Amino acid sequence: MTTLKLLFRAAICSAALALTTPMAGAVTLNWITYKPKGAGDPQAITTQWFADELARRTNGEDTIRIHWGGTLAGINEIPNALRDGVGEIGDVVTPYFPDQLPVNNAISFFIPQPNSPVELGLLMNYWHQTIPAFGKELEQYNLKLIGLRPLESYGIICTKPIRSMEDFKGKRIRAYGFALPALIEAIGAVPVSMGTPEAYEALERGILDCSPVGPTLAHGWRYDEVAKYYIDVPLGASWGHLIAMNLDSFNSLDSDLQETMLSIGREYLVRYTTEMLKAEQAVYDAWEESGVEIIHFPANAFIETVMEAKGVQAVRQDWANRVKDKDVPVDRITRRLSFN
């Protein structure tokens, strides 16, 4: 890390320390995000909306300064940066931290699951309100939940058509995390561990046959240039991000500003999912023009095959083992993330 960047972070951290006691007058909160300002996707649009909404509701007295593109912390650094007061609010990509945040990462162990993005967001909000373990886990890292950002429903994009369970056999499919490798093996395919940025070239060169992905991400990463078949399998929505705030900074705000932040956070889920649906429809329209075929896969055959697999069940049990000493109602959560 350069000396200039270290000095920049130190300056921001000093400003954050000023928020540790209740303040009168204007407040500026620093938002840490890895997302580029010019991305133009639902995340970037709604991050700016949050900042604009705070300024509007406080008549410009209180503001958010967004530090775009990882200028304060990279995607893997944000939870620690928020904890240490480098910024006051930011994006925590929950699936990147299964060991530190096993309770809040529950959904990542349950693929497939039957809920849409907004349903997952409402479930996570409900769990935070009714199960203390969710909030206590964040408090261990000096964090407080402000908003929720589920990802879109996922399918699988492929270079060749997949119309039956038999067609999956032997296909090389990109995998990551805990649940996806087990699912891919359950359908007779071969999981290939690979990051999102590398998948385009791998699909183009035939190293991969398929990749799990949502429509807007597939279009954003240009997978649809080299893979022309989107298999609409019932994976359900994938979990994404918590919008979290440094707990000390939140507690230093006056009660009116605290409630304003939480109110905007509650509305954020609707705003974000609305933008996501708009973006998704734009992708479907683009696919109709470019010749990407959407294959509506037989859902029951897929679900029955996957849910009967021992590997898939083992991953779910792994999550239960991780949280067994954290006062989490495992059965209650598992039911909401399982097909009836």
C-alpha positions as CSV (number, residue, x, y, z in Angstrom):
1,M,0.0,0.0,0.0
2,T,1.4,3.4,-0.9
3,T,2.3,6.1,1.6
4,L,-0.3,8.4,0.1
5,K,-3.1,5.9,0.5
6,L,-2.0,5.2,4.1
7,L,-2.1,8.9,4.9
8,F,-5.5,9.2,3.2
9,R,-6.9,6.4,5.3
10,A,-5.5,7.9,8.5
11,A,-7.2,11.2,7.7
12,I,-10.5,9.5,7.2
13,C,-10.0,7.4,10.4
14,S,-9.4,10.6,12.3
15,A,-12.6,12.1,11.0
16,A,-14.5,9.0,12.0
17,L,-13.2,9.2,15.6
18,A,-14.9,12.6,15.8
19,L,-18.2,10.7,15.6
20,T,-17.6,8.6,18.7
21,T,-19.3,11.2,20.9
22,P,-22.8,12.6,20.2
23,M,-22.5,15.5,17.7
24,A,-24.6,18.6,17.1
25,G,-24.8,20.1,13.7
26,A,-23.9,18.6,10.3
27,V,-22.6,15.0,10.1
28,T,-20.8,13.5,7.1
29,L,-20.6,9.8,6.9
30,N,-18.0,8.1,4.7
31,W,-19.3,5.1,2.7
32,I,-16.7,2.5,1.7
33,T,-17.5,0.5,-1.4
34,Y,-15.6,-1.5,-4.0
35,K,-18.1,-0.6,-6.7
36,P,-16.9,1.8,-9.4
37,K,-19.0,5.0,-9.6
38,G,-19.6,4.5,-13.3
39,A,-20.8,0.9,-13.1
40,G,-24.4,2.0,-13.7
41,D,-25.8,-1.2,-12.2
42,P,-28.5,-1.5,-9.4
43,Q,-25.8,-1.4,-6.7
44,A,-24.2,1.8,-7.9
45,I,-27.5,3.4,-8.6
46,T,-29.0,2.6,-5.2
47,T,-25.8,3.5,-3.3
48,Q,-26.1,7.0,-4.7
49,W,-29.9,7.0,-4.0
50,F,-29.1,6.2,-0.3
51,A,-26.7,9.2,-0.1
52,D,-29.2,11.5,-1.9
53,E,-32.0,10.4,0.3
54,L,-30.2,11.2,3.5
55,A,-29.4,14.7,2.2
56,R,-33.0,15.2,1.1
57,R,-34.5,14.1,4.5
58,T,-32.1,16.2,6.5
59,N,-32.4,19.3,4.2
60,G,-28.7,18.9,3.2
61,E,-27.5,19.1,6.8
62,D,-26.3,15.5,7.0
63,T,-24.5,13.8,4.1
64,I,-22.8,10.7,2.9
65,R,-19.5,10.9,1.0
66,I,-19.1,7.8,-1.1
67,H,-15.6,6.5,-1.7
68,W,-16.1,4.5,-4.9
69,G,-14.0,1.8,-6.4
70,G,-12.1,0.5,-3.4
71,T,-10.2,3.7,-2.7
72,L,-10.5,3.2,1.1
73,A,-10.7,-0.6,1.2
74,G,-11.0,-3.5,-1.2
75,I,-13.9,-5.9,-1.2
76,N,-12.2,-8.3,1.3
77,E,-11.0,-5.5,3.6
78,I,-14.3,-3.6,4.1
79,P,-15.5,-5.3,7.3
80,N,-12.2,-4.6,9.1
81,A,-12.1,-1.1,7.7
82,L,-15.6,-0.4,9.1
83,R,-14.7,-2.0,12.4
84,D,-11.6,0.2,12.8
85,G,-13.4,3.4,11.8
86,V,-11.7,4.0,8.4
87,G,-15.3,4.7,7.2
88,E,-18.7,4.8,8.9
89,I,-20.8,2.8,6.5
90,G,-20.1,0.3,3.7
91,D,-20.8,-2.9,1.8
92,V,-20.1,-6.2,3.4
93,V,-20.2,-9.0,0.9
94,T,-21.4,-11.7,3.3
95,P,-20.5,-14.9,1.3
96,Y,-16.8,-13.8,1.3
97,F,-16.8,-14.2,5.1
98,P,-18.3,-17.6,6.0
99,D,-15.9,-18.2,8.9
100,Q,-16.3,-14.7,10.5
101,L,-20.1,-14.4,9.8
102,P,-21.6,-17.9,9.8
103,V,-24.9,-16.8,11.2
104,N,-25.4,-14.0,8.7
105,N,-24.1,-16.2,6.0
106,A,-26.7,-18.9,6.4
107,I,-28.2,-18.4,2.9
108,S,-24.9,-19.2,1.2
109,F,-25.1,-22.8,2.4
110,F,-28.6,-23.3,1.0
111,I,-28.4,-23.6,-2.8
112,P,-30.9,-24.3,-4.2
113,Q,-33.5,-22.5,-2.1
114,P,-37.0,-21.4,-3.1
115,N,-37.0,-17.7,-2.3
116,S,-36.9,-14.7,-4.6
117,P,-34.5,-11.7,-3.9
118,V,-37.2,-9.7,-2.1
119,E,-38.3,-12.7,-0.1
120,L,-34.7,-13.3,1.0
121,G,-34.3,-9.7,2.0
122,L,-37.5,-9.8,4.0
123,L,-36.4,-13.1,5.7
124,M,-33.0,-11.6,6.6
125,N,-34.7,-8.5,8.0
126,Y,-37.1,-10.7,10.0
127,W,-34.3,-12.8,11.4
128,H,-32.4,-9.7,12.5
129,Q,-35.5,-8.5,14.3
130,T,-36.4,-11.8,16.0
131,I,-33.2,-13.7,16.4
132,P,-30.6,-11.8,18.5
133,A,-27.7,-14.0,17.3
134,F,-27.8,-12.2,13.9
135,G,-27.2,-8.8,15.4
136,K,-24.8,-10.0,18.1
137,E,-22.5,-11.6,15.5
138,L,-22.1,-8.2,13.8
139,E,-21.6,-6.5,17.1
140,Q,-18.5,-8.7,17.6
141,Y,-16.9,-6.8,14.7
142,N,-18.3,-3.4,15.9
143,L,-20.9,-3.4,13.1
144,K,-24.6,-2.6,12.9
145,L,-27.0,-3.7,10.1
146,I,-28.4,-0.7,8.2
147,G,-29.7,-2.3,4.9
148,L,-29.9,-5.5,2.9
149,R,-28.9,-6.2,-0.7
150,P,-29.8,-9.7,-1.9
151,L,-28.6,-10.7,-5.4
152,E,-30.9,-11.8,-8.2
153,S,-32.2,-15.2,-8.9
154,Y,-29.6,-17.4,-10.5
155,G,-29.6,-19.8,-13.4
156,I,-26.8,-21.4,-15.3
157,I,-25.4,-20.0,-18.6
158,C,-23.9,-22.5,-21.0
159,T,-22.1,-22.8,-24.3
160,K,-24.4,-25.6,-25.4
161,P,-28.1,-26.2,-24.7
162,I,-29.1,-28.2,-21.5
163,R,-32.6,-29.5,-21.7
164,S,-32.6,-32.5,-19.4
165,M,-30.7,-33.8,-16.3
166,E,-28.8,-36.2,-18.6
167,D,-27.4,-33.2,-20.5
168,F,-25.6,-32.0,-17.4
169,K,-23.5,-35.1,-17.2
170,G,-19.8,-34.4,-17.5
171,K,-20.2,-30.7,-18.1
172,R,-17.5,-28.5,-16.5
173,I,-19.3,-25.9,-14.4
174,R,-17.8,-23.0,-12.5
175,A,-18.0,-23.4,-8.7
176,Y,-17.3,-21.3,-5.7
177,G,-18.2,-21.4,-2.0
178,F,-19.6,-24.4,-0.2
179,A,-23.0,-25.2,-1.7
180,L,-22.3,-24.9,-5.4
181,P,-19.6,-27.6,-5.7
182,A,-21.9,-30.1,-4.0
183,L,-24.9,-29.1,-6.2
184,I,-22.8,-29.5,-9.4
185,E,-21.6,-32.9,-8.4
186,A,-25.2,-33.9,-7.6
187,I,-26.3,-33.2,-11.2
188,G,-23.4,-35.3,-12.5
189,A,-21.3,-32.3,-13.7
190,V,-17.7,-31.4,-12.7
191,P,-17.2,-28.4,-10.5
192,V,-14.3,-26.1,-11.5
193,S,-13.2,-23.6,-8.9
194,M,-12.9,-20.2,-10.6
195,G,-13.4,-16.5,-10.0
196,T,-16.0,-14.4,-11.8
197,P,-13.5,-12.4,-13.9
198,E,-11.8,-15.5,-15.3
199,A,-15.0,-17.2,-16.4
200,Y,-15.4,-15.3,-19.7
201,E,-12.2,-16.5,-21.2
202,A,-12.8,-20.0,-19.8
203,L,-16.2,-20.2,-21.5
204,E,-14.8,-18.8,-24.7
205,R,-11.9,-21.3,-24.8
206,G,-14.0,-24.3,-23.7
207,I,-12.4,-24.7,-20.3
208,L,-15.8,-24.2,-18.9
209,D,-19.1,-25.4,-20.3
210,C,-21.3,-23.4,-17.9
211,S,-21.4,-21.0,-15.1
212,P,-24.0,-20.3,-12.4
213,V,-25.0,-16.6,-12.7
214,G,-27.9,-14.2,-12.7
215,P,-29.0,-12.5,-16.0
216,T,-27.7,-9.0,-15.2
217,L,-24.3,-10.4,-14.0
218,A,-24.1,-12.6,-17.1
219,H,-24.6,-9.6,-19.3
220,G,-22.4,-7.3,-17.2
221,W,-19.5,-9.7,-17.4
222,R,-20.3,-10.4,-21.1
223,Y,-20.6,-14.1,-20.6
224,D,-23.6,-13.9,-23.0
225,E,-21.1,-13.1,-25.8
226,V,-19.6,-16.5,-25.7
227,A,-22.4,-18.6,-24.0
228,K,-25.8,-18.4,-25.8
229,Y,-27.9,-20.6,-23.6
230,Y,-29.3,-19.5,-20.2
231,I,-30.7,-22.5,-18.3
232,D,-33.5,-21.3,-16.0
233,V,-33.0,-23.8,-13.2
234,P,-34.6,-23.2,-9.8
235,L,-31.5,-22.2,-7.8
236,G,-33.3,-19.3,-6.1
237,A,-31.9,-15.9,-5.3
238,S,-28.3,-15.8,-4.2
239,W,-27.3,-13.8,-1.1
240,G,-25.3,-10.7,-1.5
241,H,-24.4,-7.9,0.8
242,L,-25.1,-6.3,4.2
243,I,-25.0,-2.5,4.3
244,A,-23.3,-2.1,7.7
245,M,-22.3,0.8,9.8
246,N,-19.5,1.2,12.4
247,L,-21.5,0.6,15.7
248,D,-19.7,3.3,17.6
249,S,-20.4,5.8,14.9
250,F,-24.0,4.8,14.8
251,N,-24.4,5.1,18.6
252,S,-22.8,8.6,18.4
253,L,-25.6,9.9,16.1
254,D,-28.5,11.7,17.7
255,S,-31.7,9.6,17.9
256,D,-33.4,11.4,15.0
257,L,-30.5,10.7,12.6
258,Q,-30.3,7.1,13.8
259,E,-34.0,6.6,12.9
260,T,-33.5,8.4,9.5
261,M,-30.6,6.0,8.6
262,L,-32.6,2.9,9.7
263,S,-35.7,4.2,7.8
264,I,-33.7,4.7,4.6
265,G,-32.2,1.3,5.1
266,R,-35.6,-0.4,5.4
267,E,-36.7,1.3,2.1
268,Y,-33.4,0.3,0.4
269,L,-34.5,-3.3,-0.1
270,V,-37.5,-2.2,-2.2
271,R,-35.5,0.4,-4.1
272,Y,-32.7,-2.1,-4.9
273,T,-34.9,-5.0,-6.0
274,T,-36.9,-2.6,-8.2
275,E,-33.7,-1.5,-9.9
276,M,-32.6,-5.1,-10.2
277,L,-35.9,-6.1,-11.9
278,K,-35.6,-3.2,-14.4
279,A,-32.0,-4.2,-15.2
280,E,-33.1,-7.9,-15.6
281,Q,-35.8,-7.0,-18.1
282,A,-33.4,-4.9,-20.1
283,V,-31.1,-8.0,-20.3
284,Y,-33.9,-10.2,-21.5
285,D,-34.8,-7.6,-24.2
286,A,-31.1,-7.6,-25.2
287,W,-31.0,-11.4,-25.3
288,E,-33.9,-11.5,-27.6
289,E,-32.0,-9.3,-30.0
290,S,-28.7,-11.1,-29.7
291,G,-30.0,-14.7,-29.9
292,V,-29.5,-15.9,-26.4
293,E,-32.0,-18.7,-25.7
294,I,-33.6,-19.0,-22.3
295,I,-34.3,-22.7,-21.6
296,H,-37.0,-23.2,-19.0
297,F,-35.7,-26.4,-17.3
298,P,-38.0,-29.0,-15.7
299,A,-37.9,-27.7,-12.1
300,N,-39.2,-30.8,-10.3
301,A,-36.5,-33.1,-11.9
302,F,-33.8,-30.7,-10.9
303,I,-35.0,-30.2,-7.3
304,E,-35.5,-33.9,-6.6
305,T,-32.1,-34.8,-7.9
306,V,-30.3,-32.1,-6.0
307,M,-32.2,-32.3,-2.7
308,E,-31.7,-36.1,-2.5
309,A,-27.9,-35.7,-2.8
310,K,-25.9,-36.5,0.3
311,G,-23.3,-33.8,-0.6
312,V,-26.0,-31.1,-0.7
313,Q,-27.4,-32.2,2.7
314,A,-23.9,-32.4,4.2
315,V,-23.3,-28.7,3.3
316,R,-26.5,-27.7,5.1
317,Q,-25.5,-29.7,8.1
318,D,-22.1,-28.0,8.0
319,W,-23.8,-24.7,8.5
320,A,-25.9,-26.1,11.4
321,N,-22.6,-27.3,13.0
322,R,-21.0,-23.9,12.6
323,V,-23.8,-22.1,14.5
324,K,-24.8,-24.8,17.0
325,D,-23.3,-22.8,20.0
326,K,-24.7,-19.4,18.9
327,D,-28.3,-19.8,20.0
328,V,-29.6,-20.0,16.5
329,P,-33.0,-21.8,15.7
330,V,-31.5,-24.0,13.0
331,D,-34.7,-25.9,12.2
332,R,-36.7,-22.7,11.8
333,I,-34.2,-21.2,9.4
334,T,-33.7,-24.4,7.5
335,R,-37.4,-24.7,6.8
336,R,-37.5,-21.3,5.2
337,L,-34.6,-22.2,2.9
338,S,-35.9,-25.6,1.8
339,F,-38.3,-26.8,-0.8
340,N,-41.5,-28.3,0.7
